[in-house]
Amino acid sequence: MTSIFAFAAFIAVALVGWCIAEGKAKFVTYKNSKEEEAVLEQGRRQLEQNGYSELNIKDVMRMIATTGYSAV
């Protein structure tokens, strides 16, 4: 009988924690300041000047060896 109460208490605590986490994610937001936005934009511009491009999965598959390792 006590194991049923312990399980119910565990479920109740888990649900309360889940509700708090969901509420926090919904109501507590973060916005970058103007200085942070300027630094992020400067970093983006530097990456573009140096030739950075984001790879998709097809590009990654072409660049890496997908055939495996042959020990023979």
Secondary structure as the mmCIF struct_conf table of DSSP 4:
data_model
#
loop_
_struct_conf.conf_type_id
_struct_conf.id
_struct_conf.beg_label_comp_id
_struct_conf.beg_label_asym_id
_struct_conf.beg_label_seq_id
_struct_conf.end_label_comp_id
_struct_conf.end_label_asym_id
_struct_conf.end_label_seq_id
HELX_RH_AL_P HELX_RH_AL_P1 THR A 2 PHE A 27
HELX_RH_AL_P HELX_RH_AL_P2 LYS A 34 GLN A 49
TURN_TY1_P TURN_TY1_P1 ASN A 50 GLY A 51
HELX_RH_AL_P HELX_RH_AL_P3 ILE A 57 MET A 63
BEND BEND1 ILE A 64 ILE A 64
BEND BEND2 THR A 67 THR A 67
#
